[in-house]
Amino acid sequence: MSLFGKIFLKDLLLSLLVILFTSGCVSISRTSTGDFYADERIERSITEIVAESRKAANKIKSESRQSAIRTDVTDFANRHFVKANEIVLDHVLKFKQSLPFVSFNDFVDKRKILLKYTTSIEPSLVIFPANYAAAIAFPHGEIFVSIPLITSFNLSITGYDDALLGIFIHEMIHVRDGHSIEQWSTADGRKEVIKGKVFGAMADMTILIPVLSVDYDMT
């Protein structure tokens, strides 16, 4: 390549980078780990956590006492569940689209990998019998809600109860924004889940959910 060609190519690349930076498509910050294989390890860890969380959820369902659930209870709960999913998914997709296409920021890169999974799943509602009100979101997308929690509200045929909708939105955010995966990826996180929301076979999940094999930068 001639000298003129090299200068032209250099200027072209520089101009392209300036355009990307000013348009917000690229962001650069100091990388904390310099780990070129972090993406692969995060994806593998998510796959492991999701698979094991399914086992934990299935164990809970298999060991919980089976009983018929009234139609008005399921209809009421499902209506709020669907609406919560619509609200949260719309918000998370907008946030995902706002992330730069190229980034050298570890936190942004991890969020992108998490959101790639969480925005693709189809969450489902599990209504289970219990003697108390409880709700918890599993990394693979199942949200468990106890019958006493649902029946503590006025079971209207139409419309939404703001308080119950808020509960479903809260749990859905854990699923859609990757909070469940991040929390369950550490031993301390699993202990907190068990201590605060234990029901039935839930205690067994401490031995089912693996530790995320990626070191998060705490600085």
C-alpha positions as CSV (number, residue, x, y, z in Angstrom):
1,M,0.0,0.0,0.0
2,S,1.3,3.5,-0.9
3,L,2.0,6.1,1.8
4,F,-1.0,8.1,0.6
5,G,-3.2,5.0,1.0
6,K,-1.9,4.3,4.5
7,I,-2.6,7.9,5.5
8,F,-6.1,7.8,4.0
9,L,-6.9,4.5,5.7
10,K,-5.7,5.9,9.1
11,D,-7.7,9.0,8.8
12,L,-10.8,7.0,7.7
13,L,-10.5,4.7,10.8
14,L,-10.0,7.7,13.1
15,S,-13.0,9.4,11.6
16,L,-15.1,6.3,12.1
17,L,-14.1,6.0,15.7
18,V,-15.0,9.6,16.4
19,I,-18.4,9.1,14.8
20,L,-19.0,6.0,17.0
21,F,-17.9,7.7,20.2
22,T,-20.0,10.8,19.6
23,S,-23.1,8.7,18.6
24,G,-22.8,6.7,21.8
25,C,-22.3,3.4,19.9
26,V,-18.9,2.8,21.6
27,S,-17.9,3.5,25.2
28,I,-14.5,2.9,26.7
29,S,-13.4,2.7,30.3
30,R,-10.7,0.9,32.2
31,T,-11.3,-2.9,32.2
32,S,-11.0,-4.3,35.7
33,T,-10.1,-7.9,34.8
34,G,-8.6,-8.0,31.3
35,D,-10.1,-11.4,31.0
36,F,-10.7,-12.3,27.3
37,Y,-12.7,-15.4,28.2
38,A,-15.0,-13.8,30.7
39,D,-18.0,-13.8,28.3
40,E,-17.7,-17.5,27.6
41,R,-17.4,-18.3,31.3
42,I,-20.4,-16.1,32.2
43,E,-22.6,-17.8,29.6
44,R,-21.5,-21.2,30.8
45,S,-22.2,-20.2,34.4
46,I,-25.7,-18.9,33.5
47,T,-26.4,-22.2,31.7
48,E,-25.4,-24.1,34.8
49,I,-27.4,-22.0,37.2
50,V,-30.5,-22.1,35.1
51,A,-30.3,-25.9,34.8
52,E,-29.8,-26.4,38.5
53,S,-32.6,-23.9,39.4
54,R,-35.0,-26.0,37.3
55,K,-34.1,-29.0,39.4
56,A,-34.7,-27.0,42.6
57,A,-38.1,-25.7,41.4
58,N,-39.1,-29.2,40.2
59,K,-38.2,-30.6,43.6
60,I,-40.3,-28.1,45.4
61,K,-43.3,-28.8,43.1
62,S,-42.9,-32.6,43.5
63,E,-42.8,-32.4,47.3
64,S,-45.5,-29.8,47.8
65,R,-48.9,-31.2,48.7
66,Q,-51.2,-31.3,45.7
67,S,-54.6,-29.7,45.9
68,A,-57.1,-28.2,43.5
69,I,-56.8,-24.4,43.1
70,R,-59.9,-22.4,42.5
71,T,-60.4,-20.9,39.0
72,D,-60.9,-17.4,40.3
73,V,-57.6,-17.6,42.1
74,T,-55.6,-18.7,39.1
75,D,-57.4,-16.2,36.8
76,F,-56.8,-13.3,39.1
77,A,-53.1,-14.3,39.6
78,N,-52.4,-14.9,35.9
79,R,-54.0,-11.6,34.9
80,H,-51.6,-9.7,37.2
81,F,-48.6,-12.0,36.1
82,V,-49.2,-11.2,32.4
83,K,-49.4,-7.5,33.0
84,A,-46.3,-7.4,35.1
85,N,-44.4,-9.3,32.4
86,E,-45.5,-6.8,29.8
87,I,-44.4,-3.8,31.9
88,V,-41.1,-5.2,33.0
89,L,-40.1,-6.6,29.6
90,D,-40.8,-3.3,27.8
91,H,-38.6,-1.5,30.3
92,V,-35.8,-4.0,30.1
93,L,-35.8,-4.1,26.3
94,K,-35.5,-0.3,26.2
95,F,-32.6,-0.4,28.6
96,K,-30.9,-3.2,26.6
97,Q,-31.2,-1.2,23.4
98,S,-29.6,1.8,25.1
99,L,-26.4,-0.2,25.8
100,P,-23.5,0.5,23.4
101,F,-22.9,-2.0,20.7
102,V,-19.2,-2.1,21.5
103,S,-17.9,-1.6,25.0
104,F,-14.7,-2.1,27.0
105,N,-16.5,-1.8,30.3
106,D,-16.7,-5.1,32.2
107,F,-19.9,-4.2,34.0
108,V,-21.7,-3.2,30.7
109,D,-20.5,-6.4,29.0
110,K,-21.8,-8.6,31.8
111,R,-25.1,-6.8,31.8
112,K,-25.4,-7.4,28.1
113,I,-24.8,-11.1,28.4
114,L,-27.3,-11.4,31.3
115,L,-30.0,-9.4,29.4
116,K,-29.4,-11.5,26.3
117,Y,-30.7,-14.5,28.3
118,T,-33.3,-12.8,30.5
119,T,-35.1,-11.0,27.7
120,S,-35.4,-14.3,25.7
121,I,-37.0,-16.5,28.4
122,E,-40.7,-17.1,28.7
123,P,-41.5,-16.7,32.4
124,S,-44.2,-18.8,34.0
125,L,-46.3,-18.6,37.2
126,V,-46.5,-21.4,39.7
127,I,-49.2,-21.1,42.4
128,F,-48.4,-23.4,45.3
129,P,-50.2,-24.3,48.5
130,A,-48.7,-23.0,51.8
131,N,-49.7,-21.8,55.2
132,Y,-48.2,-18.3,54.6
133,A,-47.8,-15.6,52.0
134,A,-44.6,-16.1,49.9
135,A,-43.2,-15.2,46.4
136,I,-39.9,-15.9,44.9
137,A,-38.4,-15.7,41.4
138,F,-36.2,-18.5,40.0
139,P,-33.3,-17.8,37.5
140,H,-34.9,-19.9,34.8
141,G,-38.1,-17.8,34.8
142,E,-40.6,-19.5,37.1
143,I,-42.2,-17.3,39.7
144,F,-43.6,-19.1,42.7
145,V,-46.5,-17.4,44.5
146,S,-48.4,-19.0,47.4
147,I,-52.2,-19.2,47.5
148,P,-52.4,-17.3,50.8
149,L,-50.6,-14.3,49.2
150,I,-53.1,-14.2,46.3
151,T,-56.2,-14.7,48.4
152,S,-55.2,-11.9,50.7
153,F,-56.4,-9.6,48.0
154,N,-59.9,-8.9,46.7
155,L,-60.3,-11.3,43.8
156,S,-61.9,-9.0,41.3
157,I,-63.0,-10.3,37.9
158,T,-61.5,-7.4,36.0
159,G,-58.8,-4.8,36.5
160,Y,-55.7,-4.9,38.7
161,D,-54.9,-4.6,42.3
162,D,-52.0,-2.2,42.6
163,A,-50.4,-3.9,45.5
164,L,-50.4,-7.4,44.0
165,L,-49.3,-6.0,40.6
166,G,-46.4,-4.4,42.4
167,I,-45.4,-7.7,44.0
168,F,-45.5,-9.4,40.6
169,I,-43.5,-6.6,39.0
170,H,-40.9,-6.9,41.8
171,E,-40.5,-10.6,41.2
172,M,-40.5,-10.1,37.4
173,I,-37.7,-7.6,37.7
174,H,-35.6,-10.2,39.5
175,V,-36.1,-12.5,36.5
176,R,-35.8,-10.0,33.6
177,D,-33.0,-7.9,34.9
178,G,-30.9,-10.9,36.0
179,H,-31.1,-10.2,39.7
180,S,-32.0,-13.9,40.5
181,I,-29.0,-15.2,38.5
182,E,-26.6,-12.7,40.2
183,Q,-27.9,-13.4,43.7
184,W,-27.9,-17.1,43.3
185,S,-24.5,-17.1,41.8
186,T,-22.8,-16.6,45.2
187,A,-23.0,-18.7,48.3
188,D,-23.9,-15.7,50.4
189,G,-26.8,-14.9,48.0
190,R,-28.1,-18.4,48.3
191,K,-28.0,-18.3,52.1
192,E,-30.0,-15.0,52.1
193,V,-32.7,-16.5,49.8
194,I,-33.0,-19.6,52.1
195,K,-33.1,-17.5,55.3
196,G,-35.7,-15.1,54.0
197,K,-37.9,-17.2,51.8
198,V,-37.6,-20.8,52.8
199,F,-40.6,-23.0,52.1
200,G,-40.8,-26.8,51.7
201,A,-37.8,-28.2,49.9
202,M,-36.4,-24.8,49.3
203,A,-33.6,-25.4,51.8
204,D,-32.2,-28.1,49.5
205,M,-31.4,-25.6,46.7
206,T,-28.3,-24.5,48.5
207,I,-26.7,-27.7,47.3
208,L,-28.2,-27.5,43.9
209,I,-27.2,-24.1,42.6
210,P,-23.5,-23.7,41.6
211,V,-21.4,-20.7,42.3
212,L,-21.0,-18.4,39.3
213,S,-17.5,-19.1,37.9
214,V,-16.8,-15.4,37.3
215,D,-15.1,-13.0,39.7
216,Y,-17.1,-9.8,39.9
217,D,-15.1,-6.6,40.3
218,M,-16.0,-5.2,43.7
219,T,-14.0,-1.9,43.4
